[in-house]
Amino acid sequence: MHNPMDLSGRTILVTGASSGIGRETCVVLAGLGARIVLTGRRREELERTAALLGAAGHRVEPFDLADLDAIPAWLKGVAAAAGPLDDFVHSAGVHFTLPVRATSAQQFAGLMRVNVDAAFALAKGFRQKNVRRAGSPSGVVFLSSVMGLVGQTGITAYSASKGALVSLTKSLALELARELIRVNCVAPGVVRTKMAEHAEQKLTEEQQQALEALHPLGIGTPRDVAHAVAFLLGESGRWITGTTLVVDGGYTAQ
């Protein structure tokens, strides 16, 4: 039986591959037959992710996405070593909880640099000659958040960055469609990752229960999000571009 989510023969770059949703995305995509180029700042953690994927030609390429000017040349180097890329997933992101009055311009700019500026730079670099597989349809998936669709106190900077990804997705999808590049976004609700667990430690038991109650289907897992990414990258997402797929256990339905 034909599997529309089969990714055999595709080479996919995944940022933020050292942990959480990025790590699980690598596992799921590799399980569907893709060769993964894993990137993030921590080589040791990237190697741990790679060890979960089996021996199918996957590559570890450490890189700091905050170095925006270096992204185009870095992508060319990655493609020269791993072969042309078919798709990429931008899962890397920065998060902090601070009220507006305590958020400095430097903190705001640093968060936007990784969450949004790097997404734009990756998309721009991806379409370079000899980086993307010529003449072949490609997929791009950005990891946004439901906090880019609704508001919440204390995370204004984070919400702004994730909302920007939603808008970026729409315009890039229109501009890059002529190059056979589809651009989509996944907006998860609260997912059980180390980042989320660290944030939850600051909550009282009553606050944690209230948070879970906002998700009718319960708190999600990284695999729930990874499956959505795979759906968008596969043939199953062939006619989908410019959209934000909300994966939130019902959070935004209320």
N, C-alpha and C positions, 0 to 999 in steps of 0.2 A: 504494500500500500504506500502511495506517495505521501511523504511527510513535508508539508509546506514550510515547516520550521527547520528543515535540514540545512545546515550551514557548511557542509563538506566542501573543501577547496577554497574557502574564504579566509582571508587574513584580516584580523580585526584588532585594532588598537584599543586598549581599555585604560583610561587614566584612573587614578585612585585605586589601583589594583591590589594595594597592600593590605586592605582590610574592608570590612563591612560589605556594603552593596557592591562595590567594585570587585572585591574578591569573589563574591558569589556569582556575579555576572560572568567572570572569567570561567568559573567552574561550569556553569550552565551552557555557555557558548561553546566551550571545548567539548562538552558532552554531546553537542549537536554537530560536531565534526569540524569546527573552526580551529585555525591556528591563531593563537593569541599572542599579541605583543603587549606585555604587561609593563605599565609605567607608573611611577610614583617616586617619592623622594627617598624611601628607605629600602635599599637593596635587600637587606636581610628578610624583611617582610614580603617583598616581592618574590624572593626565592621560595618562601614558605607557600605562597599562593601557587607558584609554578609547580611545586611538588605535588599539588592536589590535582594537576591536570593530566598527568601521564606524559609519556615521551612521544609527542607528536610534532616536534619542531617549534614549540613555543619559545619565545624570546623574552628575556628580562632587559628592559632599557630604562634604567633610573634617570629621572630628569625632574627639575624643579620648574613647574609651570609658571611660577612667578617671574621667571626670566623671559618675558614676552618676546623681546627682540630676537632671542635665540631659537624660538619655536620653528620658524620656516626651515632653517638650515638643519636643525635637529631632525625634523620629519624627513628631510631628504636623506639624511644619514640612516635613519631607521629603515626607510624603503630600500635603500641600497643594500642593507644587510639582510633584511627579512623578505625582500621582494615587495612588489606593489601592494598597497593596502586596499582592501575592498570596503571597509566600514570603520567607523570609530565611535566609541562611547565615552562621553566626558562625565565620569562619575566623581572625580576629585572635587572636593569642596571644603570651604572653611565655614565654621559656625561659632558664634559666641552669643551669649545672652547678656545684654547690657541695656539699660534705659537710654533714651536719646541724650539726656543730660550728661551721661558719663561716657558716651561714645565719641572718641576723637576723630578728626578728619583723617588721620593716618590709619586708624583702625578700620574706618569705613572704606578707605581706598584699598587697603590690603585685602579685605574680604572681597570687594568687587573685582580685584585684579585676578584672583584665582577662580572665582565663581563665574564671572561674566567675561572679563577681558580675555582670559585664556581660552574660553569657549570660542570667542570670535577669532582669535589668532589661530586656533587649531583648524577651524573651518576654512579660513583663508589659506593656511598652509597645506591642508589636505588636498585642495584642488590644484596644487602645483603639478607641473609636468613631471612625470616619473615618480610621483608620490602615490597617486591613486591609480588603480588599474584602468588603463585607457579603454574607453568605449564600453565599459561594463557598468551596469547600474550599481549605485552605492547607497548606503544608509548611514545617517548620523543620528545619534540619540544623545540628548542632553538630559542630565538628571536634575530636575527642578524639585519642587516640594509643594504640598498643599499650602504652605505658608507663603507661596508666591501667588496664591489665588484668594486667600482670606487673610485677615489681620490677626495679630497677637501682640500683646504688649511685651516689651523687653527684647524683641528680635527684629526691630525695624530694619536694620541694615541687612540682615539675612533675608528677610522677606523681600526687600527691594531687589536684591541680587537674583532671587529665584523668580520673581515676577519679570525681571528683565530677560531671563532665559526664555520665558514663554513668548514674549514679543520678538526676541531675536529669532526664535524658531520659525515664526510665521514669515518674516521677511526673507530670511535665508532660504526657506523652502521655495518661495516664489522665484528668487534670483537664481537658485542653483538647479531648478527643475530642468532647464534646458541642457544642463550638463549631466543629466540622469542621476542627480544626487538628491535623495529624499532626506528631509530634516524633520525630526520629531522630538518630542519631549515626554518624559515620564515624571509625574508628580506624585510621589509617595506621601502617605500619612506617616504616623509614627511607626518606626521599624526598630526592632530589637537589634541594635548594633552597639558597639562599645561607646560610640559617641552619644547615643541616646541613653545608654545606661549611666554614663557620667552625668548627664543632665538630670536624669531621674533621681540620682542620689541627693539632689538638692531639694527634692519634693518631699512633703510629708506623706504618710500613708493615705490620708484622705485625698490629697491632691493627685496621687498616683491612680487611685480608684476613679477619680473624676476624669482623668485623662483617658483611661481605658474605656470608660462609659461613652466617651465621644466617638469611639470606633465600634459601631454595632457588631462588626464581625471580629472584634478583638484587635490587639496590636499585631502588626504584620511582621514578616521575617524578610531578610535580604533575598531569599529565593523567590518570594512573591513578586518582588520588583524585578529581579533578574529574568523571570519568565516573561514579563511585559516587554523588557528590552529585546529579548529573543524574538518575540512575536513581531515587533516592529522591524527588526532587521531581516527576518526571513521573507520568503515568498508570500507568507501570510500577511505581510504589511506592504505588498507591492503597490497598492493603490492608496496608500496613506502617506500624506506629507503635510507639514504645517500644523499638526495637531498636538495637543497635550493629553496624554492618556493618564487619567487619574487612577491611582492604585492606593486606596486609602481606607479600605474596610468600612466604607460608608460615612466617613468623617464629613465630607462636604455635602452629603445628601440632607443634612439636617438644617 
